[in-house]
Structures are given as structure tokens and as C-alpha cells.
Amino acid sequence: MRLSTLTAFSALAFAAAAVPAQAQTDGEQIFRSVLQGLLGPQPGATQQQQQQAAAQAQARFDVSDLTGRDTCDLILSGAGDRGAVEPQAGCPGVLGTARQWQRVEGDLMLMNAQGTAIWRGQPNPRGEGWTGGVADTFRVYTIAPGAAVGPGNAPSSPSFDAATLHGDWRAAEPGQTRGCRVTFVKPDPNNRYAVQNAVRTERGCPAYVGEVTNWYESNGTLTLTDSSGNVMATLTRSSADRWTGASDEVPVIFTRL
């Protein structure tokens, strides 16, 4: 059963166990050394060069689950206590919708494009990143600083053309003959207020696909959410007319109609 974002965060008290002040200090020092140090002024650089470097500099953070298994990477950029997030391929569930980061009293918090908090972690006692639960499933992940990336070695994002997604698709479980129609709505170019990533569904959808209202694509992963931003399904493209993934751990296949 899914839990609302508010309920999920209220139940994350287990992650709020007392953490020594020194551990929090260590966590903050790691964050500042990896991210702010990367964005800091370089000796001999002009103000314009410093501004350009800050705009291009990024830091990679590694995401791992409770077993310690590497899950995906997040590319963070920004300065001070907030900035942008670029999830890399394979980020599970709601983490794939992260678009903003913010430091709050030593914690690291990730938000989606609407500014809704989707993950918040506290500094680990050993000062190696932050651990906390995501807002939609209670699943716990650790996010720790990885190798720095910059203008010369920033990861390249695969190109994605939303026009290839617009239109009607059939969503079904493997071997299912019916499923339901899912329409990725093409925005009206004459309406600047039109939703850019709207989805309509019909009856008969597998798992939670019938509750989908919006889509987001990042590095090859298609994330489908409801109107509150809860993740309903995640998919990856297997061919020009086929996406495969899961909804509530139920395998789902999207094929072009």
C-alpha cells in the first residue's frame, strides 16, 4: 500500500536517531570539500572565469541501498546550501525525479521539480555521506560523495526527443492481451500554460499505471507519477516502439499503438 509523502516522512523518525555533533560536522565538511571546494575560486582566475567555472562544475554522489550495493549516481551542481540535481540512469523510483538539492541543518534533502521533498538523509556517524528514506516507499538509501566531475569530464546525457513519446501506447503485463491505453499528451504550442508532460490513462491498466498523470525522462529512464508526485512506474526504452519496466513491482510493457 502506498503512503502519502507526509505520512512517509512522519514515519522516518527511525532515521532521526541521535547523531553525534562531530558526525554532523564531519558530514558538512565532506559536503563542502567535495562540492563547495569544487565551486570555489581558483588562484589567478578572473571573476568571469570563476563564474564560468562555477556554472559548469559538478560533483557526483553515489547512491547505495541498505546492502551497500551501488544503485546509481546523482550529479549535483550549485553553490552554498542548494542547487540542481541530475539523476543518472538506473536511479530507483522517486529518486529518478530529483531535480533540486538543499542542505537543512546538516541534513541533505532532495526535491522534485515541484519542490516537494522526496528524500532526506542524516549524516552517517562515520561522516561518509547521508542515509535516509524516500518519501513514497520507505526504502532507505545512502548518498555519499563520489568523484568530482567538471567541464572536461562531465557525463554526457543521452538525447531524448519528447516527440517520440507523444501519442497513444498500450500498457500491459507481459503476455497480457488487453491492458489499457496510455496517452502522452502533446502540448498545444499556442497555449503557453499547457502542461508539458501530461498523461491520460483508460481503465484496465496494470498495477498503478491507471493513476499516472505526469511523466519525466532522465538519462534513459522514464518515470511516471500521479498528481501528487508519487512514482507509479519506471521504464526504460527497449526499442523505438517499446518501453519496459515495473509498477509496484509488477512488470509492465508499453508498446506503441
ZIDAVEN-V191026 format. One record per pair of residues at least 12 apart in sequence whose ideal C-beta (glycine too) atoms are under 8 Angstrom apart, sorted by sequence separation. I is the first residue (numbers start at 1). J is the second residue. If there is no record, write none. Layout:
((I J) (I J))
This chain:
((61 73) (74 86) (75 87) (98 110) (99 111) (100 112) (108 120) (109 121) (120 132) (130 142) (131 143) (169 181) (170 182) (212 224) (213 225) (214 226) (222 234) (233 245) (234 246) (242 254) (60 73) (61 74) (74 87) (75 88) (85 98) (98 111) (99 112) (100 113) (107 120) (108 121) (119 132) (129 142) (130 143) (168 181) (169 182) (185 198) (199 212) (212 225) (213 226) (214 227) (221 234) (222 235) (233 246) (242 255) (39 53) (60 74) (61 75) (74 88) (85 99) (98 112) (99 113) (107 121) (119 133) (128 142) (129 143) (130 144) (168 182) (169 183) (184 198) (185 199) (199 213) (212 226) (213 227) (221 235) (222 236) (233 247) (241 255) (242 256) (39 54) (60 75) (61 76) (72 87) (73 88) (84 99) (85 100) (95 110) (97 112) (100 115) (107 122) (119 134) (129 144) (168 183) (169 184) (184 199) (185 200) (198 213) (199 214) (209 224) (211 226) (221 236) (222 237) (232 247) (241 256) (59 75) (60 76) (72 88) (84 100) (85 101) (97 113) (104 120) (106 122) (107 123) (118 134) (119 135) (128 144) (129 145) (167 183) (183 199) (198 214) (199 215) (220 236) (232 248) (240 256) (58 75) (59 76) (72 89) (74 91) (83 100) (84 101) (106 123) (118 135) (167 184) (182 199) (183 200) (197 214) (220 237) (235 252) (39 57) (58 76) (59 77) (72 90) (73 91) (82 100) (83 101) (94 112) (117 135) (118 136) (124 142) (166 184) (182 200) (183 201) (197 215) (208 226) (38 57) (58 77) (71 90) (72 91) (82 101) (116 135) (165 184) (166 185) (167 186) (182 201) (195 214) (197 216) (233 252) (235 254) (38 58) (57 77) (71 91) (72 92) (82 102) (98 118) (121 141) (124 144) (166 186) (181 201) (182 202) (212 232) (38 59) (71 92) (74 95) (81 102) (82 103) (97 118) (98 119) (121 142) (180 201) (181 202) (211 232) (212 233) (222 243) (81 103) (108 130) (119 141) (121 143) (180 202) (72 95) (78 101) (95 118) (107 130) (163 186) (180 203) (182 205) (209 232) (222 245) (224 247) (35 59) (74 98) (94 118) (95 119) (119 143) (180 204) (208 232) (209 233) (34 59) (54 79) (76 101) (85 110) (94 119) (107 132) (179 204) (180 205) (199 224) (207 232) (208 233) (178 204) (179 205) (180 206) (207 233) (179 206) (182 209) (58 86) (63 91) (180 209) (171 201) (176 206) (180 210) (182 212) (184 215) (63 95) (110 143) (173 206) (162 196) (171 205) (172 206) (108 143) (162 197) (171 206) (74 110) (171 209) (209 247) (39 78) (95 134) (207 246) (208 247) (39 79) (94 134) (207 247) (208 248) (35 76) (93 134) (94 135) (206 247) (207 248) (94 136) (35 78) (36 79) (93 136) (94 137) (207 250) (209 252) (36 80) (93 137) (206 250) (207 252) (93 139) (95 141) (206 252) (92 139) (35 83) (92 141) (165 215) (165 217) (162 217) (160 217) (165 222) (160 220) (157 218) (158 219) (157 219) (158 220) (62 129) (88 155) (61 129) (74 143) (71 141) (86 157) (31 103) (182 254) (73 146) (65 139) (66 140) (75 149) (169 243) (28 103) (65 140) (66 141) (65 141) (164 240) (181 257) (31 108) (64 141) (65 142) (173 250) (174 251) (28 106) (63 141) (64 142) (173 251) (27 106) (63 142) (75 154) (173 252) (174 253) (63 143) (64 144) (75 155) (172 252) (173 253) (62 143) (171 252) (172 253) (24 106) (61 143) (62 144) (73 155) (171 253) (61 144) (62 145) (171 254) (172 255) (61 145) (62 146) (170 254) (60 145) (61 146) (169 254) (170 255) (59 145) (60 146) (169 255) (170 256) (59 146) (60 147) (169 256) (170 257) (60 148) (168 256) (169 257) (59 148) (60 149) (167 256) (168 257) (58 148) (59 149) (167 257) (57 148) (58 149) (58 150) (57 150) (56 150) (57 151) (136 230) (28 123) (56 151) (60 155) (136 231) (27 123) (58 154) (26 123) (27 124) (30 127) (53 150) (24 122) (29 127) (30 128) (53 151) (56 154) (24 123) (30 129) (23 123) (26 126) (27 127) (23 124) (26 127) (23 125) (27 129) (19 122) (23 126) (27 130) (113 216) (19 123) (23 127) (20 125) (15 121) (16 122) (19 125) (15 122) (9 117) (12 120) (35 145) (38 148) (5 116) (9 120) (34 145) (118 229) (5 117) (38 150) (116 228) (5 118) (116 229) (31 145) (34 148) (30 145) (114 229) (15 131) (15 132) (112 229) (15 133) (97 216) (12 132) (96 216) (12 133) (97 218) (96 218) (8 133) (15 140) (96 221) (8 134) (9 135) (12 138) (97 223) (8 135) (11 138) (91 218) (96 223) (8 136) (97 225) (8 137) (5 135) (8 138) (88 218) (89 219) (91 221) (93 223) (5 136) (87 218) (88 219) (89 220) (90 221) (86 218) (87 219) (89 221) (97 229) (3 136) (86 219) (2 136) (87 221) (97 231) (2 137) (3 138) (94 229) (96 231) (94 230) (94 231) (93 231) (96 234) (93 234) (92 234) (89 236) (2 208) (5 228) (4 228) (5 229) (5 230) (4 230) (2 230))
